[in-house]
């Protein structure tokens, strides 16, 4: 079975999960993204679903990215148990495949505690073929319309870090996040974004992604908008342009169609990932 066939099957299961067991499905999302960056065509298809059954919780995700015919795919799932309300332990398993037969299987364990206002998670993952160990600490804290969040990861003695802030009011949303590694803050990047609801259907979008060493002198800006076709389905388009003397001059655009139900992922790590995703539409193409 090819990558495309595997992903088509996995995404079909995600998209029909709500009809099969709507009472326990807390979140589902299917998204198709197309980007053209300086004549390079990139497509991405991904989906997620979270399900809770009493003290048990399950999450699943599938993703496929293709750039000029080179495909890479990933399937990932977790199964958890609530020891007490808010405190979960879970196991995780993932399988990824890239062009040329580069397969990778990983497995691990996690523990998390969360309530309506905050959450924190510690996760260990072992990558079999690469013989790499990874430890991730992630958390968030919400107060009013604001949420602060952070993530730290150490993979075979190499550390990477991130901090972010989200403000989500009735008609306006603002995001900022910085990601860097142990080489220093200057080795990373910072993303800003804003969104304004013109009406119930249409939202204006803008973002800036800039390097930390030449803050706001080098980077990429995007402008765009999203339109709600229904309460759960939307289409989004963005145009991006690079700026600065130390970055390759270029432009491009992204177009995304998404179906989403539920407001919040089950796992803390997935929630933090979604916060970071909100900072720039380029995340849909760059992260995999």
HELIX and SHEET records of a PDB file:
HELIX    1   1 UNK A    3  UNK A   20  1                                  18    
HELIX    2   2 UNK A  268  UNK A  277  1                                  10    
HELIX    3   3 UNK A  283  UNK A  286  1                                   4    
SHEET    1   A17 UNK A  25  UNK A  37  0                                        
SHEET    2   A17 UNK A  40  UNK A  53 -1                                        
SHEET    3   A17 UNK A  56  UNK A  67 -1                                        
SHEET    4   A17 UNK A  70  UNK A  84 -1                                        
SHEET    5   A17 UNK A  87  UNK A  98 -1                                        
SHEET    6   A17 UNK A 102  UNK A 114 -1                                        
SHEET    7   A17 UNK A 118  UNK A 127 -1                                        
SHEET    8   A17 UNK A 132  UNK A 143 -1                                        
SHEET    9   A17 UNK A 146  UNK A 155 -1                                        
SHEET   10   A17 UNK A 158  UNK A 168 -1                                        
SHEET   11   A17 UNK A 172  UNK A 181 -1                                        
SHEET   12   A17 UNK A 184  UNK A 197 -1                                        
SHEET   13   A17 UNK A 202  UNK A 211 -1                                        
SHEET   14   A17 UNK A 219  UNK A 228 -1                                        
SHEET   15   A17 UNK A 233  UNK A 243 -1                                        
SHEET   16   A17 UNK A 251  UNK A 261 -1                                        
SHEET   17   A17 UNK A  25  UNK A  37 -1                                        
END                                                                             
